[in-house]
């Protein structure tokens, strides 16, 4: 299966990356790390998603700096699901991202982490955010952090 990653078909490569993540074979981690730096955005996005299955927090934090917003959003979502507090500062930095999907995933992730460090910024954001969905995500994250419905 690993040898098939050399194919030019992006679709085939993305399916293989997904499978590698689900199988969880640690020997495949270097392949995923390499794919997370691929030139193709789709390959990078699937590799970043698969890295969550390996709980590869450092690689996911690095992906938060990717030039493509969908990859940053995928990494933020994955970090929130993993619940590793070492990602907290990197996620807080994303609250100022120019892309609303990245900001929303960062807000949701910080809520899942129960990030007290983000609380001040989230309270500021809710009063200035013009996007209704973002205000909802921020409100939800604040409730989670303050011990609301998901605590």
RODO-2510 file (C-alpha; in nm, 4 decimals, decimal comma):
residues 151
     n   res          X          Y          Z
     1     x     0,0000     0,0000     0,0000
     2     x     0,2817     0,2433     0,0896
     3     x     0,4412     0,1887    -0,2522
     4     x     0,1173     0,3060    -0,4168
     5     x     0,1707     0,6525    -0,2692
     6     x     0,4095     0,7118    -0,5584
     7     x     0,1169     0,7175    -0,8016
     8     x     0,0328     1,0470    -0,9670
     9     x    -0,3354     1,0047    -0,8820
    10     x    -0,4167     1,2475    -0,6029
    11     x    -0,7404     1,0618    -0,5334
    12     x    -0,5591     0,7308    -0,4817
    13     x    -0,2965     0,8960    -0,2636
    14     x    -0,5608     1,0602    -0,0410
    15     x    -0,7396     0,7268     0,0095
    16     x    -0,4113     0,5623     0,1042
    17     x    -0,3305     0,8401     0,3519
    18     x    -0,6731     0,8029     0,5105
    19     x    -0,6216     0,4282     0,5421
    20     x    -0,2764     0,4711     0,6941
    21     x    -0,4249     0,6965     0,9598
    22     x    -0,7005     0,4500     1,0463
    23     x    -0,4671     0,1502     1,0592
    24     x    -0,2330     0,3362     1,2943
    25     x     0,0889     0,1581     1,2012
    26     x     0,3613     0,3687     1,3669
    27     x     0,6094     0,2760     1,0936
    28     x     0,3982     0,4844     0,8527
    29     x     0,4347     0,8051     1,0561
    30     x     0,7385     0,9324     0,8573
    31     x     0,5352     0,8892     0,5386
    32     x     0,2513     1,0981     0,6812
    33     x     0,4942     1,3643     0,8013
    34     x     0,6411     1,3811     0,4516
    35     x     0,2960     1,3961     0,2916
    36     x     0,2034     1,6838     0,5251
    37     x     0,4671     1,8861     0,3369
    38     x     0,3537     1,7783    -0,0123
    39     x     0,3015     2,0416    -0,2827
    40     x    -0,0581     1,9307    -0,3362
    41     x    -0,3095     2,0863    -0,0960
    42     x    -0,5355     1,7797    -0,0966
    43     x    -0,2488     1,5501    -0,0061
    44     x    -0,1424     1,7824     0,2767
    45     x    -0,4981     1,8072     0,4104
    46     x    -0,5474     1,4282     0,4187
    47     x    -0,2031     1,3783     0,5716
    48     x    -0,2762     1,6349     0,8429
    49     x    -0,6073     1,4669     0,9152
    50     x    -0,4361     1,1272     0,9400
    51     x    -0,1733     1,2713     1,1756
    52     x    -0,4503     1,3208     1,4307
    53     x    -0,4993     0,9431     1,4370
    54     x    -0,1339     0,9174     1,5435
    55     x    -0,1780     1,1940     1,8035
    56     x     0,1111     1,3750     1,6337
    57     x     0,0543     1,7063     1,8118
    58     x     0,3814     1,8717     1,7072
    59     x     0,3143     1,8047     1,3390
    60     x    -0,0419     1,9342     1,3744
    61     x     0,0835     2,2504     1,5435
    62     x     0,3262     2,2979     1,2531
    63     x     0,0335     2,2590     1,0100
    64     x    -0,1380     2,5563     1,1757
    65     x     0,1127     2,7715     0,9840
    66     x     0,0309     2,6230     0,6416
    67     x    -0,0377     2,8745     0,3652
    68     x    -0,3743     2,7094     0,2873
    69     x    -0,6641     2,7937     0,5164
    70     x    -0,8363     2,4551     0,4835
    71     x    -0,5229     2,2829     0,6126
    72     x    -0,4946     2,5253     0,9050
    73     x    -0,8628     2,4626     0,9848
    74     x    -0,8167     2,0838     0,9655
    75     x    -0,5166     2,1017     1,1991
    76     x    -0,7052     2,3232     1,4466
    77     x    -1,0048     2,0893     1,4465
    78     x    -0,7795     1,7874     1,5000
    79     x    -0,5969     1,9529     1,7884
    80     x    -0,9256     2,0368     1,9557
    81     x    -1,0409     1,6774     1,9266
    82     x    -0,7129     1,5483     2,0695
    83     x    -0,7464     1,7797     2,3696
    84     x    -0,3731     1,8328     2,4125
    85     x    -0,3100     2,1569     2,5999
    86     x     0,0344     2,1999     2,4460
    87     x    -0,1488     2,3326     2,1375
    88     x    -0,3242     2,6064     2,3336
    89     x    -0,0935     2,9001     2,2494
    90     x    -0,0761     2,8095     1,8809
    91     x    -0,4568     2,7904     1,8669
    92     x    -0,4893     3,1267     2,0418
    93     x    -0,2702     3,2773     1,7683
    94     x    -0,5233     3,1560     1,5108
    95     x    -0,7964     3,3710     1,6638
    96     x    -0,6556     3,6508     1,4496
    97     x    -0,6476     3,4464     1,1264
    98     x    -0,7949     3,6180     0,8219
    99     x    -1,0041     3,3108     0,7318
   100     x    -1,3319     3,2631     0,9189
   101     x    -1,3196     2,8827     0,8949
   102     x    -0,9759     2,8797     1,0581
   103     x    -1,0903     3,1175     1,3319
   104     x    -1,4042     2,9131     1,3947
   105     x    -1,2088     2,5872     1,4267
   106     x    -0,9633     2,7566     1,6624
   107     x    -1,2508     2,8873     1,8761
   108     x    -1,4153     2,5441     1,8904
   109     x    -1,0822     2,3762     1,9725
   110     x    -1,0088     2,6231     2,2527
   111     x    -1,3528     2,5553     2,3961
   112     x    -1,2840     2,1813     2,3921
   113     x    -0,9507     2,2435     2,5635
   114     x    -1,1205     2,4555     2,8298
   115     x    -0,8628     2,7253     2,7597
   116     x    -0,8755     2,9833     3,0369
   117     x    -0,5925     3,1668     2,8579
   118     x    -0,8224     3,2282     2,5595
   119     x    -1,1186     3,3454     2,7669
   120     x    -1,0260     3,7161     2,7676
   121     x    -0,9781     3,7203     2,3877
   122     x    -1,2993     3,5276     2,3284
   123     x    -1,4937     3,7740     2,5418
   124     x    -1,3463     4,0584     2,3370
   125     x    -1,4181     3,8824     2,0080
   126     x    -1,7835     3,8191     2,0819
   127     x    -1,8565     4,1903     2,1062
   128     x    -1,6750     4,2802     1,7820
   129     x    -1,7421     3,9766     1,5597
   130     x    -1,9839     4,0536     1,2753
   131     x    -2,0331     3,6922     1,1630
   132     x    -2,3360     3,5400     1,3400
   133     x    -2,2000     3,1844     1,3267
   134     x    -1,8695     3,2961     1,4724
   135     x    -2,0530     3,4648     1,7588
   136     x    -2,2347     3,1359     1,8234
   137     x    -1,9086     2,9392     1,8231
   138     x    -1,7474     3,1937     2,0534
   139     x    -2,0444     3,1855     2,2910
   140     x    -2,0330     2,8055     2,2994
   141     x    -1,6573     2,8055     2,3659
   142     x    -1,6975     3,0555     2,6492
   143     x    -1,9656     2,8341     2,8073
   144     x    -1,7399     2,5303     2,7794
   145     x    -1,4454     2,7130     2,9324
   146     x    -1,6504     2,8586     3,2147
   147     x    -1,7915     2,5173     3,3010
   148     x    -2,1079     2,5269     3,0965
   149     x    -2,3021     2,2508     2,9343
   150     x    -2,0037     2,0387     2,8248
   151     x    -1,8148     2,0326     3,1522
***
